[in-house]
Structure formats: structure tokens, C-alpha cells
Amino acid sequence: LELLVESGGGSVQAGGSLRLSCAVSGYASTTKCVGWFRQVPGGVREGVAAICAGSGRTVYAGAVKGRFTISQDIAKNTVSLQMTSLKVEESARYYCAAGPYVELDELGVIRYGMDYWGKGTLVTISS
């Protein structure tokens, strides 16, 4: 049973936009925060943006702040990530995850502790 299912990945030129969506179900829907993360082959999985229940608090990595927007549709149990002004170096597999802990450190890096992960969706940005 897949608790988190991503969609919306694809190819776009630099400067373009993409919208990713994550369908959240089961135990994943009861967690505090849902976020988007990305990883390139051989690289570290980094936090991009997250939204936390209750307060609706949003967290953005410094590298994407002002260009990406995370939103939640509670009725549909989906969390979306609108990405604009995309850069070539942002090509990666993007993952949706749910869990209790997401915080932004003083360097603009997201620190996280997530319990559930989707399989990811590939985003390719060409020059």
C-alpha cells in the first residue's frame, strides 16, 4: 500500500515551471508535516519545502524561497509544490514525505525527521 504517491514530474526548460502533487493516505495522513525533498544520484536528499498541520506553517529551503510554493488541499488529501524559475541544477528526483519534524536552520537548510516516503517523481530541467 503506497501511502504517498507523487505526480507531475517531467521535463522543462530552465526558467520554466512545474507543479508536483502528492496524494497522502493512510497513516501518512495523520502525521504532523508533509514535505518535498529532492535527490540526485549519489547526492544527499535535501529538503525543499514542507507544510505542517494545525498552524499551516510552511518551511522553505533558502535555495527555493520565493520561487517555490507548497500548498495543501485538506479535502483531497494532497500536498502540491508549484515550482517556478527552475534551474538546470534543480534536476533531481523529487520525493514527498510525511513525518513529525521539519525545521529550517540558520543556513536555510531544512532539517527533518520523516516516517513515510513516496517513490519520487523525476524532474529534468534543460538549458
DSSP file with accessible surface (Angstrom, degrees, kcal/mol):
  #  RESIDUE AA STRUCTURE BP1 BP2  ACC     N-H-->O    O-->H-N    N-H-->O    O-->H-N    TCO  KAPPA ALPHA  PHI   PSI    X-CA   Y-CA   Z-CA
    1    1 A L              0   0  191      0, 0.0     2,-0.7     0, 0.0     0, 0.0   0.000 360.0 360.0 360.0 120.9    0.0    0.0    0.0
    2    2 A E        -     0   0   97      1,-0.2     3,-0.1    22,-0.0   116,-0.1  -0.786 360.0-175.8 -89.0 120.3    1.5    3.3   -1.1
    3    3 A L  S    S+     0   0   33     -2,-0.7    22,-2.5     1,-0.2     2,-0.4   0.703  74.8  36.7 -86.5 -24.5    0.8    6.0    1.4
    4    4 A L  E     -A   24   0A   3    113,-0.3     2,-0.5    20,-0.2   115,-0.5  -0.986  67.1-177.7-132.4 121.6    2.4    8.8   -0.6
    5    5 A V  E     -A   23   0A  65     18,-1.9    18,-2.6    -2,-0.4     2,-0.2  -0.973  10.8-156.2-126.3 118.2    2.1    9.0   -4.4
    6    6 A E  E     +A   22   0A  21     -2,-0.5     2,-0.3    16,-0.2    16,-0.2  -0.604  16.7 167.8 -91.3 152.9    3.8   11.7   -6.3
    7    7 A S  E     +A   21   0A  66     14,-2.2    14,-2.7    -2,-0.2   114,-0.1  -0.961  42.8  64.7-152.4 164.2    2.9   13.0   -9.7
    8    8 A G        +     0   0   37     -2,-0.3    11,-0.3     1,-0.3    14,-0.1   0.371  60.7 136.7 103.9  -3.8    3.6   15.9  -12.0
    9    9 A G        +     0   0   27     12,-0.1     2,-0.3     9,-0.1    -1,-0.3  -0.190  21.3 114.7 -68.7 168.7    7.3   15.4  -12.8
   10   10 A G  E     -d  123   0B  27    112,-0.8   114,-2.8   111,-0.1     2,-0.4  -0.990  60.5 -50.4 163.0-160.5    8.7   15.8  -16.2
   11   11 A S  E     +d  124   0B  97     -2,-0.3     2,-0.3   112,-0.2   114,-0.2  -0.882  48.5 161.0-113.4 141.1   11.0   17.9  -18.4
   12   12 A V  E     -d  125   0B  30    112,-2.3   114,-2.2    -2,-0.4     2,-0.2  -0.981  37.4-104.7-151.4 155.9   11.0   21.6  -18.7
   13   13 A Q  E >   -d  126   0B 138     -2,-0.3     3,-2.3   112,-0.2    73,-0.2  -0.485  52.8 -81.7 -81.1 156.2   13.4   24.2  -19.9
   14   14 A A  T 3  S+     0   0   50    112,-2.9    73,-0.2     1,-0.3    -1,-0.1  -0.271 120.2  29.9 -56.0 137.8   15.3   26.4  -17.5
   15   15 A G  T 3  S+     0   0   53     71,-3.2    70,-0.7     1,-0.3    -1,-0.3   0.247 100.6 113.8  92.8 -12.0   13.2   29.3  -16.3
   16   16 A G    <   -     0   0   20     -3,-2.3    70,-2.2    70,-0.2     2,-0.3  -0.074  59.9-117.8 -84.8-173.6   10.0   27.2  -16.7
   17   17 A S        -     0   0   60     67,-0.2     2,-0.3    68,-0.2    67,-0.2  -0.908  21.6-178.6-129.6 153.8    7.5   25.9  -14.2
   18   18 A L  E     - B   0  83A  31     65,-2.1    65,-3.3    -2,-0.3     2,-0.5  -0.983  15.6-146.2-145.3 152.6    6.3   22.6  -13.0
   19   19 A R  E     - B   0  82A 117     -2,-0.3     2,-0.3   -11,-0.3    63,-0.2  -0.981  13.8-164.6-123.9 122.4    3.7   21.6  -10.4
   20   20 A L  E     - B   0  81A   0     61,-2.7    61,-2.8    -2,-0.5     2,-0.4  -0.799   4.4-162.5-101.8 146.1    4.1   18.4   -8.4
   21   21 A S  E     -AB   7  80A  35    -14,-2.7   -14,-2.2    -2,-0.3     2,-0.4  -0.966   6.2-160.9-129.1 149.0    1.4   16.8   -6.4
   22   22 A a  E     -AB   6  79A   0     57,-1.7    57,-2.1    -2,-0.4     2,-0.6  -0.988   9.4-150.4-130.7 120.0    1.4   14.3   -3.6
   23   23 A A  E     -AB   5  78A  49    -18,-2.6   -18,-1.9    -2,-0.4     2,-0.5  -0.821  18.6-159.2 -88.8 123.2   -1.6   12.1   -2.7
   24   24 A V  E     +A    4   0A  11     53,-3.0     2,-0.3    -2,-0.6   -20,-0.2  -0.883  20.5 156.7-109.4 130.8   -1.4   11.3    1.0
   25   25 A S    >   +     0   0   47    -22,-2.5     3,-1.1    -2,-0.5     4,-0.4  -0.909  38.9   9.1-145.0 171.7   -3.3    8.4    2.5
   26   26 A G  G >  S-     0   0   42     -2,-0.3     3,-1.5     1,-0.3     4,-0.3  -0.182 122.7 -11.3  60.4-144.2   -3.4    6.0    5.5
   27   27 A Y  G >  S+     0   0  171      1,-0.3     3,-1.7     2,-0.2     4,-0.3   0.793 129.4  68.6 -61.1 -28.3   -1.1    6.6    8.4
   28   28 A A  G X  S+     0   0    0     -3,-1.1     3,-1.1     1,-0.3    -1,-0.3   0.826  91.5  60.9 -61.5 -28.7    0.8    9.2    6.4
   29   29 A S  G <  S+     0   0   56     -3,-1.5    -1,-0.3    -4,-0.4    -2,-0.2   0.625  98.6  57.8 -75.7 -10.0   -2.2   11.5    6.6
   30   30 A T  G <  S+     0   0  108     -3,-1.7    -1,-0.2    -4,-0.3    -2,-0.2   0.469  84.8 104.8 -96.9  -2.4   -2.1   11.5   10.4
   31   31 A T  S <  S-     0   0   25     -3,-1.1    22,-0.2    -4,-0.3     3,-0.0  -0.314  76.3-119.6 -79.0 167.0    1.5   12.9   10.6
   32   32 A K  S    S+     0   0  115      1,-0.1    21,-3.4    20,-0.1     2,-0.3   0.898  87.0  26.0 -74.8 -42.7    2.3   16.5   11.5
   33   33 A b  E     -FE  52  99B   0     66,-2.6    66,-2.4    19,-0.3     2,-0.4  -0.926  54.1-163.7-129.8 147.1    4.2   17.6    8.4
   34   34 A V  E     +FE  51  98B  10     17,-2.7    17,-2.9    -2,-0.3     2,-0.3  -0.994  25.7 168.3-125.9 134.8    4.3   16.8    4.7
   35   35 A G  E     -FE  50  97B   0     62,-2.9    62,-2.3    -2,-0.4     2,-0.4  -0.896  32.7-118.9-142.7 171.4    7.2   18.0    2.7
   36   36 A W  E     +FE  49  96B   0     13,-3.4    12,-3.0    -2,-0.3    13,-1.5  -0.939  29.6 177.7-114.2 138.8    9.0   17.8   -0.6
   37   37 A F  E     -FE  47  95B   2     58,-2.8    58,-3.2    -2,-0.4     2,-0.3  -0.893  10.6-153.5-134.9 159.9   12.6   16.6   -0.9
   38   38 A R  E     -FE  46  94B  18      8,-2.4     8,-2.8    -2,-0.3     2,-0.3  -0.984   9.6-178.6-140.9 153.7   15.0   16.1   -3.8
   39   39 A Q  E     - E   0  93B  52     54,-2.0    54,-2.5    -2,-0.3     6,-0.1  -0.983  13.6-152.9-153.1 135.1   18.0   14.0   -4.5
   40   40 A V    >   -     0   0   69     -2,-0.3     3,-2.8     4,-0.3    52,-0.1  -0.749  51.4 -76.4-100.7 155.9   20.4   13.5   -7.4
   41   41 A P  T 3  S+     0   0  134      0, 0.0     3,-0.1     0, 0.0    -1,-0.1  -0.287 121.2   7.8 -53.5 126.4   22.1   10.2   -7.9
   42   42 A G  T 3  S+     0   0   94      1,-0.3     2,-0.1    -3,-0.0    -3,-0.0   0.425 112.4 110.2  81.8  -0.8   25.0    9.9   -5.4
   43   43 A G  S <  S-     0   0   25     -3,-2.8    -1,-0.3     1,-0.1     2,-0.3  -0.456  74.7 -91.7-104.1 175.9   23.8   13.0   -3.6
   44   44 A V        -     0   0  128     -2,-0.1     2,-0.6    -3,-0.1    -4,-0.3  -0.611  39.4-114.0 -84.2 142.8   22.2   13.9   -0.3
   45   45 A R        -     0   0   62     -2,-0.3     2,-0.4    -6,-0.1    -6,-0.2  -0.687  41.8-165.3 -78.0 119.1   18.5   14.0    0.0
   46   46 A E  E     -F   38   0B  88     -8,-2.8    -8,-2.4    -2,-0.6     2,-0.2  -0.835  19.9-114.4-113.4 146.6   17.7   17.7    0.7
   47   47 A G  E     +F   37   0B   5     63,-0.5    63,-0.4    -2,-0.4   -10,-0.2  -0.530  29.3 175.2 -75.8 141.2   14.6   19.3    1.9
   48   48 A V  E     -     0   0B   0    -12,-3.0    13,-2.6     1,-0.4     2,-0.3   0.773  61.8 -25.5-109.3 -53.6   12.8   21.7   -0.4
   49   49 A A  E     -FG  36  60B   1    -13,-1.5   -13,-3.4    11,-0.2    -1,-0.4  -0.981  55.4-171.3-161.5 154.9    9.6   22.7    1.3
   50   50 A A  E     -FG  35  59B   0      9,-2.2     9,-2.6    -2,-0.3     2,-0.4  -0.985  10.8-153.1-150.4 157.0    7.2   21.5    3.9
   51   51 A I  E     -FG  34  58B  16    -17,-2.9   -17,-2.7    -2,-0.3     2,-0.4  -0.997  14.6-151.1-133.9 137.3    3.9   22.3    5.4
   52   52 A b  E  >  -F   33   0B   1      5,-2.6     4,-1.1    -2,-0.4     5,-0.4  -0.903  19.5-112.8-116.6 142.3    2.8   21.4    8.9
   53   53 A A  T  4 S+     0   0   53    -21,-3.4     2,-1.6    -2,-0.4     4,-0.3  -0.065  88.2  23.9 -67.1 164.5   -0.7   20.7   10.1
   54   54 A G  T  4 S+     0   0   86      1,-0.2    -1,-0.1     2,-0.1   -22,-0.0  -0.625 129.6  34.6  85.0 -85.5   -2.6   22.8   12.6
   55   55 A S  T  4 S-     0   0   98     -2,-1.6    -1,-0.2     1,-0.1    -2,-0.2   0.689  98.4-130.3 -75.9 -16.7   -0.9   26.2   12.1
   56   56 A G     <  +     0   0   36     -4,-1.1    -3,-0.2     1,-0.2    -2,-0.1   0.720  41.8 178.3  70.0  20.2   -0.3   25.6    8.4
   57   57 A R        -     0   0   77     -5,-0.4    -5,-2.6    -4,-0.3     2,-0.4  -0.297  12.1-155.8 -58.5 133.5    3.3   26.6    9.0
   58   58 A T  E     -G   51   0B  63     -7,-0.2     2,-0.4    -3,-0.1    -7,-0.2  -0.889   7.5-163.6-114.1 147.8    5.4   26.4    5.8
   59   59 A V  E     -G   50   0B   9     -9,-2.6    -9,-2.2    -2,-0.4     2,-0.4  -0.996   5.9-172.6-130.7 133.4    9.1   25.9    5.6
   60   60 A Y  E     -G   49   0B  30     -2,-0.4   -11,-0.2   -11,-0.2     2,-0.1  -0.988  27.0-118.1-127.9 137.7   11.2   26.6    2.5
   61   61 A A    >>  -     0   0    8    -13,-2.6     3,-1.7    -2,-0.4     4,-1.4  -0.426  32.4-117.1 -64.5 146.4   14.9   25.9    1.9
   62   62 A G  T 34 S+     0   0   47     46,-2.7     3,-0.2     1,-0.3    -1,-0.1   0.836 111.7  62.3 -56.5 -32.2   16.8   29.1    1.3
   63   63 A A  T 34 S+     0   0   63     45,-0.4    -1,-0.3     1,-0.2    46,-0.1   0.711 114.8  30.2 -69.7 -19.7   17.6   28.0   -2.3
   64   64 A V  T X> S+     0   0    0     -3,-1.7     3,-2.5   -16,-0.2     4,-2.0   0.507  83.3 127.3-117.4  -7.0   14.0   27.9   -3.4
   65   65 A K  T 3< S+     0   0  144     -4,-1.4     4,-0.1     1,-0.3   -16,-0.0  -0.266  80.1  18.8 -59.0 131.3   12.3   30.6   -1.2
   66   66 A G  T 34 S+     0   0   79      2,-0.5    -1,-0.3     1,-0.0     3,-0.1   0.208 124.5  58.3  93.1 -16.3   10.4   33.0   -3.4
   67   67 A R  T <4 S+     0   0   36     -3,-2.5    17,-1.3     1,-0.2     2,-0.4   0.672  98.7  54.3-114.1 -30.0   10.3   30.6   -6.3
   68   68 A F  E  <  -C   83   0A   4     -4,-2.0    -2,-0.5    15,-0.2     2,-0.4  -0.846  61.0-165.6-109.4 147.3    8.5   27.5   -4.9
   69   69 A T  E     -C   82   0A  78     13,-2.4    13,-3.0    -2,-0.4     2,-0.4  -0.990   4.2-158.5-134.2 125.8    5.2   27.4   -3.2
   70   70 A I  E     +C   81   0A   7     -2,-0.4     2,-0.3    11,-0.2    11,-0.2  -0.819  18.3 173.2-101.9 141.1    3.8   24.5   -1.2
   71   71 A S  E     -C   80   0A  43      9,-2.2     9,-2.6    -2,-0.4     2,-0.4  -0.972  19.8-142.8-145.4 161.5    0.1   24.1   -0.6
   72   72 A Q  E     -C   79   0A  77     -2,-0.3     2,-0.7     7,-0.2     7,-0.2  -0.979   4.6-160.8-131.2 133.7   -2.3   21.6    0.9
   73   73 A D  E  >> -C   78   0A  61      5,-2.9     5,-1.9    -2,-0.4     4,-0.9  -0.917  11.4-173.5-110.7  99.8   -5.8   20.6   -0.1
   74   74 A I  T >45S+     0   0  125     -2,-0.7     3,-0.5     1,-0.2    -1,-0.2   0.888  81.2  54.9 -64.3 -39.3   -7.1   19.0    3.1
   75   75 A A  T 345S+     0   0  100      1,-0.3    -1,-0.2    -3,-0.1    -2,-0.0   0.869 117.8  35.3 -63.8 -35.1  -10.4   17.8    1.4
   76   76 A K  T 345S-     0   0  155     -3,-0.2    -1,-0.3     2,-0.1    -2,-0.2   0.450 104.5-128.1 -97.1  -3.8   -8.4   16.0   -1.3
   77   77 A N  T <<5 +     0   0   81     -4,-0.9   -53,-3.0    -3,-0.5     2,-0.4   0.935  63.4 133.6  55.0  47.8   -5.5   14.9    1.0
   78   78 A T  E   < -BC  23  73A  30     -5,-1.9    -5,-2.9   -55,-0.2     2,-0.4  -0.953  44.5-159.3-127.7 150.5   -3.0   16.3   -1.4
   79   79 A V  E     -BC  22  72A   2    -57,-2.1   -57,-1.7    -2,-0.4     2,-0.3  -0.999  18.5-164.5-126.3 126.5    0.1   18.5   -1.0
   80   80 A S  E     -BC  21  71A   9     -9,-2.6    -9,-2.2    -2,-0.4     2,-0.5  -0.797  13.6-154.7-114.9 154.9    1.4   20.3   -4.0
   81   81 A L  E     -BC  20  70A   0    -61,-2.8   -61,-2.7    -2,-0.3     2,-0.6  -0.958   7.4-160.6-129.7 110.7    4.6   22.1   -4.9
   82   82 A Q  E     -BC  19  69A  57    -13,-3.0   -13,-2.4    -2,-0.5     2,-0.5  -0.837  13.4-166.9 -90.9 120.8    4.5   24.8   -7.5
   83   83 A M  E     +BC  18  68A   0    -65,-3.3   -65,-2.1    -2,-0.6     2,-0.3  -0.940   9.5 174.8-115.2 127.1    8.0   25.4   -8.9
   84   84 A T        +     0   0   45    -17,-1.3   -67,-0.2    -2,-0.5   -68,-0.2  -0.835  58.7  25.2-125.9 165.8    8.9   28.4  -10.9
   85   85 A S  S    S-     0   0   65    -70,-0.7    -1,-0.2    -2,-0.3   -69,-0.2   0.899  83.4-162.8  48.8  48.8   12.0   29.9  -12.4
   86   86 A L        -     0   0    3    -70,-2.2   -71,-3.2   -73,-0.2     2,-0.3  -0.269   5.6-145.8 -67.8 146.7   13.5   26.4  -12.4
   87   87 A K    >   -     0   0   90    -73,-0.2     3,-2.2    -3,-0.1     4,-0.1  -0.826  21.6-118.7-113.7 153.5   17.3   26.0  -12.8
   88   88 A V  G >  S+     0   0   60     -2,-0.3     3,-1.8     1,-0.3    37,-0.4   0.882 113.3  59.3 -56.0 -41.8   19.2   23.2  -14.5
   89   89 A E  G 3  S+     0   0  144      1,-0.3    -1,-0.3    -3,-0.0    -3,-0.0   0.540  91.2  71.3 -70.2  -3.7   20.9   22.2  -11.3
   90   90 A E  G <   +     0   0    5     -3,-2.2    -1,-0.3     2,-0.1     2,-0.3   0.376  65.8 122.6 -93.1   5.5   17.5   21.5   -9.7
   91   91 A S    <   +     0   0   32     -3,-1.8     2,-0.3    34,-0.2    33,-0.2  -0.515  40.5 115.4 -63.5 127.9   17.1   18.5  -11.9
   92   92 A A  E    S- H   0 123B   7     31,-1.7    31,-2.8    -2,-0.3     2,-0.6  -0.972  72.9 -77.1-174.7 173.5   16.5   15.6   -9.4
   93   93 A R  E     -EH  39 122B  88    -54,-2.5   -54,-2.0    -2,-0.3     2,-0.5  -0.871  48.1-147.8 -89.8 127.4   14.1   13.0   -8.2
   94   94 A Y  E     -EH  38 121B   0     27,-3.1    27,-2.4    -2,-0.6     2,-0.4  -0.861  13.8-164.2-102.6 129.3   11.6   14.8   -6.0
   95   95 A Y  E     -E   37   0B  35    -58,-3.2   -58,-2.8    -2,-0.5     2,-0.4  -0.884  13.5-144.3-114.7 144.2   10.1   12.9   -3.1
   96   96 A a  E     +E   36   0B   0     -2,-0.4    22,-2.7   -60,-0.2     2,-0.3  -0.841  27.9 176.6 -99.6 140.3    7.1   13.5   -1.0
   97   97 A A  E     -EI  35 117B   0    -62,-2.3   -62,-2.9    -2,-0.4     2,-0.4  -0.987  18.7-153.8-145.5 155.0    7.4   12.6    2.7
   98   98 A A  E     +EI  34 116B   0     18,-2.2    18,-2.5    -2,-0.3    17,-1.9  -0.984  33.9 116.4-130.9 141.4    5.4   12.8    5.9
   99   99 A G  E     -E   33   0B   0    -66,-2.4   -66,-2.6    -2,-0.4    15,-0.2  -0.985  64.0 -84.0 177.2-175.4    6.6   12.9    9.5
  100  100 A P  S    S+     0   0   68      0, 0.0     2,-0.5     0, 0.0    14,-0.2   0.635  94.0  59.7 -88.0 -15.7    6.8   14.8   12.7
  101  101 A Y  E     +J  113   0C 108     12,-1.8    12,-2.5   -68,-0.1     2,-0.3  -0.941  42.4 145.9-133.7 121.5    9.8   17.0   12.3
  102  102 A V  E     +J  112   0C   1     -2,-0.5     2,-0.3    10,-0.2    10,-0.2  -0.942  16.7 160.4-145.3 124.0   10.8   19.8    9.9
  103  103 A E  E     -J  111   0C  80      8,-2.7     8,-3.5    -2,-0.3     2,-0.5  -0.991  33.4-130.0-142.0 152.0   12.8   22.8   10.8
  104  104 A L  E     -J  110   0C  78     -2,-0.3     6,-0.2     6,-0.2     2,-0.1  -0.880  26.4-148.1-102.1 126.9   14.8   25.4    9.0
  105  105 A D    >   -     0   0   25      4,-2.8     3,-2.0    -2,-0.5     4,-0.0  -0.270  33.9 -91.1 -88.6-177.7   18.3   26.0   10.3
  106  106 A E  T 3  S+     0   0  171      1,-0.3    -1,-0.1     2,-0.1    -2,-0.0   0.659 124.5  56.3 -70.5 -13.5   20.3   29.2   10.3
  107  107 A L  T 3  S-     0   0  133      2,-0.2    -1,-0.3     0, 0.0     3,-0.1   0.384 119.8-105.3 -95.9   2.3   21.9   28.4    6.9
  108  108 A G  S <  S+     0   0   18     -3,-2.0   -46,-2.7     1,-0.3   -45,-0.4   0.714  77.5 135.9  80.9  19.6   18.5   28.0    5.2
  109  109 A V        -     0   0   62    -48,-0.2    -4,-2.8   -47,-0.1     2,-0.5  -0.860  55.3-124.3-102.7 136.7   18.8   24.2    5.2
  110  110 A I  E     -J  104   0C   6     -2,-0.4   -63,-0.5   -63,-0.4     2,-0.4  -0.683  20.1-160.7 -83.2 125.5   15.8   22.0    6.1
  111  111 A R  E     +J  103   0C 125     -8,-3.5    -8,-2.7    -2,-0.5     2,-0.3  -0.878  23.5 175.2-100.3 137.8   16.4   19.6    8.9
  112  112 A Y  E     -J  102   0C  76     -2,-0.4     2,-0.3   -10,-0.2   -10,-0.2  -0.971  38.4-163.7-148.6 157.6   13.9   16.8    9.0
  113  113 A G  E     +J  101   0C  29    -12,-2.5   -12,-1.8    -2,-0.3     2,-0.4  -0.885  29.3 176.4-139.4 104.0   12.7   13.5   10.5
  114  114 A M        -     0   0   22     -2,-0.3   -15,-0.3   -15,-0.2     3,-0.1  -0.884  23.2-166.2-117.6 144.7   10.1   11.8    8.3
  115  115 A D  S    S+     0   0  104    -17,-1.9     2,-0.4    -2,-0.4   -16,-0.2   0.733  73.2  42.6 -97.9 -29.3    8.4    8.5    8.7
  116  116 A Y  E     -I   98   0B  70    -18,-2.5   -18,-2.2   -88,-0.1     2,-0.4  -0.972  62.1-172.6-128.7 140.9    6.9    7.8    5.3
  117  117 A W  E     -I   97   0B  86     -2,-0.4  -113,-0.3   -20,-0.2   -20,-0.2  -0.972  15.3-139.1-133.8 143.2    8.3    8.4    1.8
  118  118 A G        -     0   0    8    -22,-2.7  -113,-0.2    -2,-0.4     3,-0.1  -0.322  34.2-106.4 -84.6 178.8    6.9    8.2   -1.7
  119  119 A K        -     0   0  147   -115,-0.5  -114,-0.1     1,-0.2   -24,-0.1   0.612  61.2-123.7 -84.5 -13.7    8.9    6.6   -4.6
  120  120 A G        -     0   0   13    -24,-0.1     2,-0.4   -27,-0.1   -25,-0.2   0.016  10.0-113.2  95.2 160.0    9.6   10.0   -6.1
  121  121 A T  E     - H   0  94B  20    -27,-2.4   -27,-3.1  -114,-0.1     2,-0.4  -0.999  29.5-118.6-135.3 137.9    9.0   11.7   -9.4
  122  122 A L  E     - H   0  93B  86     -2,-0.4  -112,-0.8   -29,-0.2     2,-0.5  -0.612  23.9-169.5 -85.5 131.9   11.7   12.7  -11.8
  123  123 A V  E     -dH  10  92B   0    -31,-2.8   -31,-1.7    -2,-0.4     2,-0.5  -0.984   3.7-173.7-119.3 124.5   12.2   16.4  -12.7
  124  124 A T  E     -d   11   0B  56   -114,-2.8  -112,-2.3    -2,-0.5     2,-0.5  -0.981   3.7-169.2-122.6 124.5   14.6   17.3  -15.6
  125  125 A I  E     -d   12   0B   4     -2,-0.5     2,-0.3   -37,-0.4  -112,-0.2  -0.958   9.3-161.7-115.8 123.6   15.4   20.8  -16.4
  126  126 A S  E      d   13   0B  56   -114,-2.2  -112,-2.9    -2,-0.5   -38,-0.0  -0.712 360.0 360.0-105.8 155.6   17.3   21.5  -19.6
  127  127 A S              0   0  128     -2,-0.3    -1,-0.1  -114,-0.2   -40,-0.0  -0.333 360.0 360.0 -86.7 360.0   19.3   24.6  -20.7
